[in-house]
Amino acid sequence: MRDWIKNLGLFALSLLFLLLVFEGVLRLLPVSEGLRVQPVNDQSPILHFEPNSTRTWSAFGDMTMANRVRVNSVGFVNDQDYDPAAPLPLVAVVGDSFVEAAMVDAAHTSPRVGEDVLGYVI
């Protein structure tokens, strides 16, 4: 009877160890975390994401196109926070997932390329 309890305990500890190892390995992979869409309602009528957050984005089951995506202070995918008191003109770029470009490094998105052309922050 005593050997049976020891074997069961060893099995449980081994299983726990394996699960912890698997969890550690999976946390190192670029699994897409999602951008956490915020509710759209009367107080917040524009779709936006959880402000001031950084998320991992990847495509498909093989986790290709992995990228770290920064959501700024107002909830849009951009690594720059908007400053309404800035003296330069403010340009908003509105679009779909191609403008959001979660799979592209921030320096290569269309708003950033537009900054280079216009000479000020978009």
C-alpha positions in Angstrom: 0.0 0.0 0.0 2.8 2.4 0.9 4.6 1.9 -2.5 1.3 2.8 -4.3 1.1 6.1 -2.5 4.8 6.9 -3.2 4.3 6.0 -6.9 1.2 8.2 -7.1 3.1 11.1 -5.4 6.0 10.7 -7.8 3.7 10.6 -10.7 1.9 13.8 -9.5 5.2 15.7 -9.0 6.5 14.5 -12.4 3.4 15.7 -14.1 3.6 19.1 -12.3 7.2 19.5 -13.3 6.4 18.7 -17.0 3.5 21.2 -17.0 5.8 23.9 -15.6 8.4 23.2 -18.2 5.8 23.3 -21.0 4.4 26.6 -19.6 7.9 28.1 -19.6 8.6 27.0 -23.1 5.3 28.3 -24.4 5.8 31.7 -22.7 9.0 32.2 -24.7 7.2 31.7 -28.0 5.7 34.7 -29.8 2.0 33.8 -29.2 -0.4 36.5 -30.3 -1.9 38.2 -27.2 -4.5 40.2 -29.0 -4.8 44.0 -28.8 -7.7 44.0 -26.3 -10.5 46.0 -28.0 -12.2 48.4 -25.6 -16.0 48.7 -25.5 -17.7 51.0 -28.0 -20.5 53.0 -26.4 -22.0 56.5 -26.1 -19.0 57.7 -23.9 -16.4 56.1 -26.3 -17.9 55.9 -29.8 -14.6 55.1 -31.6 -13.1 51.7 -31.6 -9.7 51.6 -29.8 -7.5 49.3 -27.8 -6.3 49.1 -24.2 -4.2 52.3 -23.8 -0.6 52.3 -22.8 0.0 48.6 -23.5 2.5 46.6 -25.4 1.4 43.3 -27.0 2.9 40.5 -29.0 1.3 40.0 -32.4 1.9 37.0 -34.6 0.0 35.4 -37.5 -1.2 31.9 -38.1 -0.4 28.7 -36.1 3.3 28.8 -36.9 3.6 32.2 -35.3 5.0 33.9 -38.4 5.4 37.7 -38.7 5.9 38.1 -34.9 6.0 41.7 -33.8 5.8 43.7 -30.6 3.0 46.3 -30.9 2.7 49.4 -28.8 -0.7 51.0 -28.1 -0.4 54.7 -27.3 -2.1 56.7 -24.6 -5.3 57.2 -26.6 -5.7 53.5 -27.6 -4.3 53.4 -31.1 -1.5 51.3 -32.5 1.4 53.8 -32.5 4.5 53.9 -30.4 4.2 57.7 -30.0 1.8 59.3 -27.5 -0.3 62.2 -28.9 0.4 65.6 -27.3 -2.6 67.9 -27.9 -0.5 70.9 -26.8 2.3 70.3 -29.4 2.9 73.3 -31.6 3.1 71.2 -34.8 0.0 70.3 -36.8 -1.6 67.0 -35.8 -2.6 64.7 -38.6 -4.7 61.6 -37.9 -4.4 58.6 -40.2 -7.6 56.6 -40.3 -7.8 53.2 -41.9 -8.2 49.5 -41.6 -5.8 46.7 -40.6 -3.4 47.8 -43.4 -2.9 51.2 -41.6 -2.8 49.5 -38.2 -0.1 47.3 -39.6 0.4 45.1 -36.5 2.7 42.8 -38.5 5.1 45.6 -39.4 7.8 47.3 -37.3 6.5 50.8 -36.2 9.2 52.6 -38.2 7.9 51.1 -41.4 4.2 51.8 -41.0 2.4 54.2 -43.4 2.0 56.9 -40.7 5.8 56.8 -40.0 6.6 57.0 -43.8 4.2 59.9 -44.0 6.1 61.7 -41.2 9.3 61.4 -43.3 7.5 63.0 -46.2 5.6 65.7 -44.3 8.4 66.5 -41.8 6.3 66.4 -38.7 4.6 63.9 -36.4 1.5 62.1 -37.5 
